[in-house]
Amino acid sequence: MQSSHAASAVCAVFDDRNLVADAGLVPVMRLAERGRLSQLVRATVRIDGADNSGGANPVAKVTSLVAAMCAGADSIEDADRLRHGAIPAAFSGIRAPSTLGTFLRSFTHGHALQLHAVHRKFLRNLALHTPLLPGADQVAFIDVDSTHKRVFGPAKQGAQVGRFKGIRTLHPLLATICTPTARPVIAAVRLRQGKAADSRGAERLVTEALATAGEAGCTGIRILRADSQFYNADVVAACRRAGAHFSLACGMNPSIKRAVATIPDDAWQPIRYPRAVVDPDTGELISDAEVAEIGAYTAFTGRKKAEHVTARLIVRRVRDLAKPATVGEQGELFPTWRYHPFFTDSPFETLQAEQQHRHHAVIEQVIADGKAGPLAHLPSGHFNANAAWLTLWALTHNLLRSAGALASVFHSKATTATLRAHLIHVPARLARSARRLTLHLPEQWRWRDAFTELFTAAHAPPTA
């Protein structure tokens, strides 16, 4: 493709008041209204007091930040993209970036918890109005994981040099919900200091995530999945109090090593992955492995007897290619294995439970999605402002997932970056006639049908 005019015959003038670059915000923010976002913020978030003048009118400020994140904002200054062209004609209450920054800095820990409550109720409402979690009445998976977000500047509250030498980070903890046919949505998030242990606050987060899953329509089998950092009695107890199952990776501690050594050779079942998976220890792609199960393994025996848990120990082993096989007296090869056990009370048979546990890695896609969007930065020097920003990202992620579910089958599983490119960043000319607003969109937009499905669904009369 090349320019159809000579350089001297092309000019650029910013003078059209009726153009918008992000016409997809119209149906997406209408979808937020169907989820009663404004009403939830008005009823829940209260930032009062003479010292918190920046907390006035939280509804306009929360919705402005959510709209900015839907459009791809990864800093407070990026919210200024909401004030271009005819956007103010389509939306009211848009706030300037300086006002939004003051608002976020008004947050305390208590206000952040209020915003968590909004996020939880908003997810429930979205699940009621959109096909967000199909099959949740049969089986749903709740995944828990933590991540580190590198930050810069000595004034960043809570930033510490933790796991990574010389790198200052903040340490978010999150939980997601998915089904076998649905992409994950975010059930709960927490922001911790950089040195916080991975499992710090996990029991409370698991309790909240399981309760949120129930409110979002997960009425069937619920299985909590997590890495070995969350292999502890408190997490298991939280699952059992909520009537959920657990599937927790566990390291090769001495007790598990002894248990694995008792597995007879003929108990290992060979499996071949249709698609190669990444080995968590080496990063190499593997296609073949073997799986075995110990039907009754008692964990947490170092604690008091009432906290002992007996469940299944499922072990996957793969050949350790870094270590050559040894040769026996009769010339037989004895390969070296690496073992990946997990502790579970899953009601599914061994191979299916192992496959479901490996799918826990889907939460890494949510983390990567966030870091490619609003979590590219934690933009404030105030810890609680960044905690609010993290919760607003989670709320926005769920809103975009709902929009994708309404748009098409493809968009129901697409990343949020793809959703923005196809459904949000649609240029349009706004025309007003009496009380009617018309969006004139590009004639041959590749994703016209998906946009139309979203627009129609978002503007349909609400159901009871």
C-alpha positions in Angstrom: 0.0 0.0 0.0 1.3 3.5 -0.8 0.0 7.0 -0.6 -2.4 8.0 -3.4 -1.3 11.7 -3.3 1.9 13.5 -3.5 3.3 14.7 -0.2 2.6 18.4 -1.2 -1.1 17.5 -1.7 -1.7 16.2 1.8 -2.4 18.2 4.9 -3.8 17.5 8.4 -6.2 19.8 10.3 -7.7 19.0 13.7 -11.0 20.9 13.2 -13.9 18.4 13.2 -16.0 18.5 16.3 -18.2 15.6 15.3 -15.6 12.8 15.1 -14.7 10.3 17.8 -11.9 7.8 17.8 -13.4 5.3 20.3 -17.0 4.9 19.2 -17.1 1.4 20.9 -17.2 3.2 24.3 -20.9 3.9 23.5 -22.2 0.3 23.7 -19.6 -0.7 26.3 -20.5 2.0 28.8 -24.1 1.3 28.1 -23.4 -2.3 29.1 -21.8 -0.9 32.3 -25.1 0.9 33.0 -27.0 -2.3 32.5 -24.7 -3.8 35.2 -25.7 -0.8 37.4 -22.1 0.4 37.9 -23.2 3.9 38.7 -25.7 2.9 41.3 -23.3 0.5 42.9 -20.6 3.2 43.2 -23.2 5.8 44.5 -24.4 3.4 47.2 -21.0 2.0 48.3 -18.1 4.4 47.7 -18.2 7.3 50.2 -15.1 9.5 50.5 -16.2 12.2 52.9 -14.4 14.7 55.1 -12.7 18.1 54.7 -9.4 16.3 54.0 -11.0 14.3 51.1 -12.4 17.0 48.9 -11.1 15.1 45.9 -13.5 12.3 46.7 -16.6 14.2 45.8 -18.9 12.7 43.1 -17.2 9.3 42.9 -19.7 8.0 40.3 -18.4 10.4 37.6 -14.8 9.7 38.5 -15.0 5.9 38.6 -16.9 5.7 35.3 -14.4 8.1 33.7 -11.5 5.9 34.8 -13.3 2.7 33.6 -14.0 4.3 30.2 -10.4 5.4 29.9 -9.1 1.9 30.7 -11.6 0.4 28.2 -10.0 2.7 25.6 -6.5 1.5 26.7 -5.4 4.0 29.3 -2.4 2.8 31.3 -1.8 6.1 33.2 -3.9 8.8 34.7 -2.9 11.2 31.9 -4.3 8.9 29.3 -7.8 9.6 30.6 -7.5 12.8 28.6 -8.4 10.8 25.4 -12.0 10.9 26.7 -12.2 14.7 25.9 -11.6 14.7 22.2 -14.0 15.5 19.3 -17.7 14.6 20.0 -17.1 12.3 23.0 -18.5 15.0 25.4 -21.7 15.0 23.3 -22.1 11.2 23.8 -21.2 11.2 27.5 -21.7 13.5 30.4 -19.6 13.8 33.6 -16.2 13.2 32.0 -13.4 14.4 34.4 -10.0 15.7 33.7 -6.9 13.7 34.5 -5.8 16.0 37.3 -9.2 15.6 38.9 -9.0 11.8 38.6 -5.5 11.8 40.1 -6.7 13.7 43.1 -9.6 11.3 43.4 -7.3 8.3 43.5 -5.0 9.9 46.1 -8.1 10.4 48.3 -8.4 6.6 48.8 -7.6 4.9 52.1 -7.6 1.2 52.8 -11.2 1.4 53.8 -12.2 3.1 50.6 -10.3 0.5 48.6 -12.4 -2.2 50.3 -15.5 -0.2 49.3 -14.4 -0.4 45.7 -13.7 -4.1 46.1 -17.4 -4.5 47.0 -18.5 -2.6 43.9 -16.3 -4.9 41.8 -17.8 -8.0 43.3 -21.4 -6.9 42.9 -20.7 -5.6 39.4 -19.4 -9.0 38.3 -22.6 -10.6 39.6 -24.7 -8.2 37.6 -22.7 -8.7 34.4 -23.0 -12.5 34.8 -26.8 -12.0 35.1 -27.1 -9.9 31.9 -24.5 -11.5 29.6 -23.2 -15.0 28.8 -20.1 -14.3 30.7 -19.6 -17.8 32.3 -21.4 -20.4 30.2 -21.5 -23.8 31.9 -20.9 -22.3 35.4 -23.9 -24.3 36.7 -21.9 -27.5 35.9 -18.3 -26.8 36.7 -16.2 -23.7 37.4 -12.5 -23.2 38.2 -11.2 -20.5 40.6 -7.5 -19.8 40.0 -5.3 -17.9 42.5 -1.9 -16.5 41.7 0.4 -13.6 42.5 2.6 -11.4 40.3 5.2 -8.7 40.7 4.9 -5.3 38.9 8.1 -3.4 38.6 7.8 0.2 39.6 10.2 3.1 39.6 11.0 6.0 41.9 12.0 6.0 45.6 8.7 7.7 46.6 6.5 4.9 45.5 4.8 3.7 48.7 5.0 -0.1 49.3 7.6 -0.6 46.6 10.4 -2.9 47.8 13.2 -5.0 46.5 11.8 -8.5 47.0 12.2 -11.6 44.8 14.1 -9.8 42.1 17.5 -8.4 43.2 17.8 -4.7 42.6 14.2 -4.4 41.2 11.6 -2.6 43.2 8.1 -4.1 42.8 4.6 -4.0 44.1 3.0 -7.4 44.6 -0.6 -7.9 43.4 -2.6 -11.0 44.3 -5.6 -12.0 42.2 -8.2 -14.7 41.7 -10.0 -15.5 38.5 -13.1 -17.6 37.5 -13.4 -19.6 34.3 -15.3 -22.5 32.9 -14.2 -25.1 30.3 -15.7 -22.9 27.6 -15.2 -19.4 29.0 -12.2 -17.1 29.3 -11.4 -16.0 32.9 -12.9 -13.1 34.6 -11.4 -11.5 37.8 -13.1 -12.4 41.0 -10.9 -10.6 43.5 -7.6 -8.6 43.6 -5.4 -7.3 46.4 -2.2 -5.1 46.3 0.6 -6.0 48.7 4.0 -4.6 49.4 6.9 -5.9 47.2 8.3 -8.2 50.0 4.9 -9.7 50.9 4.9 -13.5 50.8 3.1 -15.0 47.9 0.5 -16.6 50.2 0.0 -13.6 52.4 -3.7 -12.9 52.5 -4.5 -15.9 50.4 -7.1 -17.4 52.8 -9.2 -14.3 52.9 -8.9 -13.8 49.1 -9.9 -17.5 48.5 -12.9 -17.0 50.7 -14.0 -13.9 48.9 -13.3 -15.4 45.4 -15.4 -18.5 46.2 -18.3 -16.4 47.5 -18.1 -14.2 44.4 -18.1 -17.2 42.2 -21.3 -18.4 43.8 -22.9 -15.0 43.3 -21.9 -15.0 39.7 -23.8 -18.2 39.0 -21.2 -20.9 39.7 -23.7 -23.2 41.3 -22.1 -26.5 40.1 -18.7 -28.0 41.0 -16.2 -25.4 42.0 -12.5 -26.3 42.0 -9.8 -23.9 43.4 -6.5 -24.2 41.6 -3.2 -22.7 42.7 0.6 -23.1 42.6 2.7 -24.6 45.4 3.0 -21.2 47.2 -0.7 -21.6 48.2 -0.3 -25.2 49.4 -1.2 -24.8 53.0 -3.9 -25.9 55.4 -5.6 -22.5 55.6 -6.3 -22.4 51.9 -7.7 -26.0 52.0 -9.9 -25.0 55.1 -11.3 -22.0 53.2 -12.2 -24.3 50.3 -14.0 -26.8 52.5 -15.9 -24.1 54.4 -17.2 -22.9 51.1 -18.1 -26.4 49.9 -15.5 -26.2 47.1 -12.8 -28.6 45.9 -9.1 -27.8 45.7 -6.2 -28.7 43.4 -2.9 -27.4 44.7 0.5 -27.9 43.3 3.0 -29.0 46.0 6.8 -29.2 46.0 8.8 -32.4 46.4 9.2 -32.1 50.2 10.5 -35.2 52.1 7.0 -36.5 52.9 5.9 -36.3 49.2 9.2 -37.8 48.0 8.6 -40.8 50.3 5.0 -41.2 49.0 6.1 -40.9 45.3 8.7 -43.6 45.9 6.0 -46.1 46.9 4.3 -45.8 43.5 4.8 -49.1 41.6 6.2 -48.9 38.0 3.1 -50.4 36.5 0.9 -47.7 38.0 2.2 -45.0 35.7 -0.1 -44.1 32.8 1.5 -42.7 29.7 -0.1 -39.5 28.3 0.7 -37.5 25.2 -0.3 -33.9 24.9 -2.1 -33.0 21.6 -0.2 -29.7 21.9 3.2 -29.4 23.6 3.1 -27.8 27.0 5.8 -25.8 28.7 7.7 -27.5 31.5 7.5 -25.3 34.6 11.0 -26.1 35.7 13.0 -25.8 32.4 10.7 -23.8 30.1 11.1 -26.5 27.5 8.2 -27.9 25.4 7.2 -31.4 26.3 4.7 -33.7 24.6 5.0 -36.9 26.6 4.6 -37.6 30.3 3.3 -40.2 32.7 0.7 -39.8 35.5 0.0 -41.9 38.6 -2.1 -41.4 41.7 -1.9 -42.1 45.4 -5.5 -42.4 46.5 -5.0 -41.4 50.2 -2.2 -39.0 51.2 -2.3 -37.0 54.4 -1.0 -33.5 54.2 0.0 -30.9 56.8 1.0 -33.5 59.4 3.2 -30.9 61.1 0.1 -29.1 62.4 -2.4 -30.3 65.0 -4.4 -33.4 64.1 -7.6 -31.5 63.5 -5.9 -29.7 60.6 -4.6 -32.8 58.9 -6.1 -33.3 55.4 -6.3 -36.6 53.6 -7.0 -36.5 49.8 -5.5 -37.6 46.5 -1.9 -37.0 45.4 -1.7 -37.0 41.7 1.9 -37.0 40.2 3.0 -36.2 36.7 6.5 -37.1 35.7 8.6 -36.2 32.7 12.0 -37.3 31.6 14.8 -35.0 32.7 16.6 -34.5 29.5 19.3 -32.5 31.2 20.5 -35.6 33.0 21.5 -38.6 30.9 19.9 -42.0 31.6 22.0 -44.5 33.5 22.8 -48.0 32.2 22.1 -51.0 34.3 24.0 -54.2 34.5 22.1 -55.8 31.7 22.3 -52.8 29.5 18.8 -51.4 30.3 18.3 -47.7 30.4 17.1 -46.1 33.6 15.8 -42.6 32.7 15.9 -39.8 35.2 12.5 -38.2 36.0 11.3 -35.0 37.3 8.1 -35.1 39.3 5.2 -32.5 39.5 2.7 -33.5 42.2 -0.5 -31.8 43.2 -2.8 -32.4 46.1 -6.5 -32.5 45.3 -10.0 -33.8 46.3 -11.3 -33.3 42.7 -14.2 -35.6 41.9 -12.8 -36.2 38.4 -10.8 -39.3 37.3 -7.0 -39.1 37.3 -6.2 -38.0 33.8 -9.0 -35.5 33.6 -8.0 -34.0 37.0 -4.4 -33.7 35.8 -5.5 -32.0 32.6 -7.7 -29.6 34.5 -4.9 -28.8 37.0 -2.5 -27.9 34.2 -5.1 -25.5 32.8 -4.4 -23.3 35.9 -1.8 -21.6 33.7 -4.7 -19.7 32.1 -4.4 -17.1 34.9 -1.0 -16.1 33.6 -2.8 -14.9 30.4 -5.0 -12.6 32.5 -1.9 -11.2 34.2 -0.1 -10.7 30.9 -3.2 -9.1 29.4 -3.3 -6.6 32.3 0.4 -5.7 32.0 -0.1 -5.1 28.3 -2.9 -2.7 29.2 -3.8 -0.7 32.3 -1.3 -2.5 34.5 1.6 -1.4 32.3 2.0 1.1 35.1 0.8 1.5 38.7 0.7 5.2 38.2 0.5 6.9 41.6 3.1 7.3 44.4 0.3 6.5 46.9 -0.2 2.8 47.8 -4.0 3.0 48.2 -4.3 5.0 44.9 -2.6 2.1 43.2 -4.8 -0.4 45.0 -7.8 1.4 43.7 -6.2 1.5 40.2 -5.7 -2.3 40.4 -9.4 -2.9 41.3 -10.6 -0.6 38.5 -8.5 -2.6 36.1 -10.2 -5.8 37.3 -13.6 -4.2 36.9 -12.7 -3.0 33.4 -11.4 -6.4 32.5 -14.7 -8.0 33.4 -16.7 -5.4 31.5 -14.6 -6.0 28.3 -15.0 -9.8 28.7 -18.8 -9.2 28.9 -18.7 -7.1 25.8 -16.7 -9.7 23.9 -19.2 -12.4 25.0 -22.1 -10.4 23.5 -20.2 -9.5 20.3 -19.2 -13.0 18.8 -17.8 -16.4 19.6 -14.4 -15.2 18.5 -14.4 -12.1 20.7 -15.7 -14.0 23.7 -12.2 -15.6 23.9 -10.1 -12.8 22.5 -7.6 -10.7 24.6 -8.7 -7.3 25.8 -6.2 -5.8 23.4 -8.0 -7.4 20.5 -11.3 -6.3 21.9 -10.1 -2.7 22.0 -8.7 -2.9 18.4 -11.9 -4.5 17.0 -14.7 -3.0 19.1 -13.5 0.1 20.9 -11.2 1.9 18.6 -13.8 2.4 15.9 -13.8 5.8 14.4 -17.2 7.4 13.9 -18.9 10.7 13.1 -21.7 11.7 15.5 -24.8 13.3 14.1 -27.5 14.7 16.3 -31.1 15.1 15.2 -33.6 16.3 17.9 -33.0 13.9 20.8 -31.4 11.1 18.6 -27.7 10.4 18.3 -26.4 8.5 15.3 -23.0 7.0 14.9 -21.8 7.0 11.3 -19.2 4.2 11.2 -16.7 3.1 8.5 -18.5 1.4 5.7 -16.3 -1.7 5.4 -15.3 -2.2 9.0 -14.0 -5.8 9.2 -15.7 -6.4 12.5 -19.0 -4.7 11.7 -21.2 -7.7 12.6 -19.6 -8.2 16.0 -19.9 -4.5 16.8 -23.6 -4.5 15.7 -24.3 -7.5 18.0 -22.7 -5.8 20.9 -24.5 -2.5 20.2 -27.9 -4.2 19.8 -27.5 -6.2 23.0 -26.3 -3.3 25.1 -29.1 -1.1 24.0 -31.9 -3.7 24.2 -34.6 -3.0 26.8 -33.5 -4.5 30.2 -35.0 -7.7 31.3 -36.5 -8.3 34.8 
